[in-house]
Each structure stands twice: as structure tokens, then as C-alpha cells.
Amino acid sequence: MLDEQMASKEERRMLYELEQIENYPVQYVKDLQYLRKLMVEYPSVDMLEEIKKFAAHKLDKPLKKKSNPRLALRRKGVHRNVSSPVEKREDDSTRCQSL
């Protein structure tokens, strides 16, 4: 089990949501480290909301034994909410023009 002082209230809520997903192999320390990594990589994404959407998606398409749930969370949840490389290039060019 996870030490209460090790995770923030928000992190505990995210872990709780992951626990509710059928066949999600919860490993508290590993999942906490992974969630923190995602939050650093994607600071503008509401991670709790994305986990809830992912959980709802998995109600109709449950995880299988050979599923990679952490990768699926990244692909189906977090990654899809990030700007495409084209949008990033446009943002960069706009930033350069303003200089």
C-alpha cells in the first residue's frame, strides 16, 4: 500500500481512479512515479480528468491480460490532448515573428 505522506491528495485521487479500472494492475509506487512523469511532460493536461475518461472508455473496452495499461493511458488519454507537431511548429513561428 502507498504511504499517505508519499502522495498528494490529487495523486491519491488519480490512483483511486486507476484502481477502479477492471484488470488495471495497480502498483502504487510505479503508478505514482508514472503519473508524476506524465504531469511533468504534459503540464497543461488535467491528469485526473484524463484518467476518468480513460476509465469510462475501459468500461466498453476492458483491458486484456496482454494489455499495456500505462501505455494505453498515455496514448488514449494524455497524448491525444497535446497539440500536434504541426500546431507546435505554427506556435514556434508565431513566437519568432513576435520577437
N, C-alpha and C positions, 0 to 999 in steps of 0.2 A: 504494500500500500504506500501511498505517497505521503510524505511528511507535510503537514499543513503549512509549515513555515516555508517550505521549499517552493510553493506555487502561490501566485496571487489569486485573489477571488475570481478574476476573469479567466485565468488559466484553469482553475478548478472547474469552472462552468464549461469550458471547452472540453476538458477531459470527461466530464459527466455526459456531455452530448455524444462524445465518441463511444462511451460505454453503452449507450442506448442502441447503437447500430448493431444489428444482428450479425454475428460472425466477425465483428471487428476485434482483432487480437490485442486488446489494450495491454500496453506495457507502460506504466505510468512514467517512469524516468525517460524512457526512449521517446514516448509521445510528447512529453513536456519539452524535451530538447528539440524535437522536430517542429513543434508549434512555435517555439521561440525563434527558430531559424526562419520559418516562414514569415513570422511577423517582422523580422529584420529585412528580409528580402522584399516583402510587399507591405510596406508601412501604411499605405493608403487603403488597404483591404480590411474590412471588418471581419476578422477571422471567426468570431463566434457565429455571426450570421452565415458565413460560408459553410461552416460545419453543420449548422442546422439545415441548410439547403441540401448539403451532401447527404445528410441522414434521411431527409424526405425522399431524395432520389433513390436511396438504397431500400426504401420500403417496397418499391416496384421492381427494382433490380438488385436483389440482395447480393452481398459478397459471397464468393465461392471459396472453396478451400485453397485454390491456386491464385486467388486474387492478391494483388499488391495494394492494400487499402491506403497506405500513406501516399503512394504514387497517384492512386486514383483521386485522393483528396486534392492533391496538387493540380492535377490535370482538369478534373471536372469542376472543382470549386475555385481555388485560388487563382490559378494561371489564366483561366478564361476571363477574369475581371481586370487583367492588366492590358494596357494599351498594346496594340500590335506594333511590330517593328516599324511599319510604315508611319504610324501616328507618332512614334518616338522620333523618327527622322524629321518629320514636319515640325515637331516641337523644338528640336535642336536647331533647325534652320530659322525658325521664328525667333528663338533666343539670340542667335547670332545677328539677325537683322536689327534687333533692338539695341545692340551694343553700339 
